[in-house]
Amino acid sequence: MLRRFCNAPDFVDIVRTGRFIKNRSRSTSVEVEAEVPLVTAKVTAFTAIAGAAPEGKLRDDADDDLSKAKSRMLVLKRKQTKFGANAMLQKDYDLDAIAKDIADLDIFIAALIARKAELGG
């Protein structure tokens, strides 16, 4: 099943162009970049509330929300490393290099086939 899928023309086109990978990474990059300022604002707000609130339920809730926001910020930082603008540039460069290698191999294979036909094989 996997072999059939990998040899399907759509899959080969996706591998050659990197279309699927680029589209997925771009949408994730935009989502991460948009969410970082929101979570930063939440961390700032909950820090202020937790620092100013008296002991009790409000302070406990603010501490809980602050720890959740900080955890989310850590997740976003990891995603930023994986899907951020710099990571996107690196992925685009890698995909372009792979596409160039595939094109070079196609030219080489065509030359081999032509040479084989020329030799009568």
C-alpha positions as CSV (number, residue, x, y, z in Angstrom):
1,M,0.0,0.0,0.0
2,L,2.7,2.5,1.0
3,R,4.7,1.6,-2.1
4,R,1.7,2.3,-4.3
5,F,1.1,5.6,-2.5
6,C,4.8,6.7,-2.9
7,N,4.8,5.9,-6.6
8,A,1.5,7.8,-7.2
9,P,2.0,10.8,-9.5
10,D,0.5,13.2,-6.9
11,F,3.0,12.0,-4.2
12,V,5.9,12.4,-6.6
13,D,4.7,15.9,-7.5
14,I,4.4,16.8,-3.8
15,V,7.9,15.5,-3.2
16,R,9.4,17.3,-6.2
17,T,7.8,20.7,-5.5
18,G,7.6,20.5,-1.7
19,R,4.1,22.0,-2.1
20,F,2.5,20.2,0.8
21,I,5.4,20.8,3.2
22,K,5.6,24.5,2.4
23,N,1.9,25.0,2.8
24,R,1.7,23.3,6.1
25,S,4.8,25.0,7.5
26,R,3.6,28.5,6.3
27,S,0.2,28.2,8.0
28,T,1.8,26.9,11.2
29,S,4.4,29.7,11.1
30,V,1.7,32.4,10.8
31,E,-0.3,30.8,13.7
32,V,2.7,30.8,16.0
33,E,3.8,34.3,15.2
34,A,0.2,35.6,15.8
35,E,-0.2,33.8,19.1
36,V,3.1,34.8,20.7
37,P,2.1,38.4,21.5
38,L,-1.3,37.3,22.9
39,V,0.4,34.8,25.3
40,T,3.0,37.4,26.2
41,A,0.2,39.8,27.1
42,K,-1.5,37.1,29.2
43,V,1.7,36.4,31.1
44,T,2.2,40.1,31.8
45,A,-1.4,40.5,33.0
46,F,-1.5,37.4,35.2
47,T,1.9,38.4,36.7
48,A,0.5,41.8,37.6
49,I,-2.7,40.3,39.0
50,A,-0.8,37.6,41.0
51,G,1.5,40.2,42.4
52,A,-1.1,42.7,43.5
53,A,-3.9,40.4,44.6
54,P,-4.3,39.5,48.3
55,E,-4.0,35.9,49.5
56,G,-7.0,33.9,48.5
57,K,-8.9,32.5,45.6
58,L,-8.2,35.4,43.2
59,R,-4.4,35.1,43.7
60,D,-4.5,31.3,43.5
61,D,-6.5,31.5,40.2
62,A,-4.1,34.1,38.9
63,D,-1.1,31.9,39.8
64,D,-2.8,28.9,38.0
65,D,-3.5,31.0,34.9
66,L,0.1,32.4,35.0
67,S,1.6,28.9,35.1
68,K,-0.7,27.8,32.2
69,A,0.3,30.9,30.2
70,K,4.0,30.3,30.9
71,S,3.7,26.7,29.8
72,R,1.9,27.8,26.6
73,M,4.7,30.3,26.0
74,L,7.3,27.5,26.2
75,V,5.4,25.5,23.7
76,L,5.2,28.4,21.4
77,K,8.9,29.1,21.7
78,R,9.6,25.5,20.7
79,K,7.2,25.8,17.8
80,Q,8.8,29.1,16.8
81,T,12.2,27.3,16.6
82,K,10.6,24.7,14.4
83,F,8.2,26.8,12.3
84,G,9.3,30.4,12.8
85,A,10.6,32.7,10.1
86,N,14.2,31.5,10.3
87,A,13.1,27.9,10.2
88,M,10.9,28.6,7.2
89,L,13.9,30.2,5.3
90,Q,16.0,27.1,6.1
91,K,13.2,24.7,5.0
92,D,12.7,26.7,1.8
93,Y,16.4,26.5,1.1
94,D,16.5,22.8,1.8
95,L,13.5,22.1,-0.4
96,D,14.9,24.2,-3.2
97,A,18.2,22.2,-2.9
98,I,16.3,18.9,-3.0
99,A,14.2,20.1,-6.0
100,K,17.5,21.0,-7.8
101,D,19.0,17.6,-7.0
102,I,15.9,15.9,-8.4
103,A,16.0,18.0,-11.6
104,D,19.7,17.2,-12.0
105,L,18.9,13.5,-11.5
106,D,16.2,13.7,-14.1
107,I,18.6,15.1,-16.6
108,F,21.2,12.5,-15.8
109,I,18.6,9.7,-16.2
110,A,17.5,11.1,-19.5
111,A,21.1,11.2,-20.7
112,L,21.6,7.6,-19.6
113,I,18.5,6.4,-21.4
114,A,19.6,8.3,-24.5
115,R,23.0,6.8,-24.4
116,K,21.5,3.3,-23.9
117,A,19.3,3.8,-26.9
118,E,22.3,5.1,-28.9
119,L,24.3,1.9,-28.0
120,G,21.4,-0.2,-29.2
121,G,20.6,-1.6,-25.8
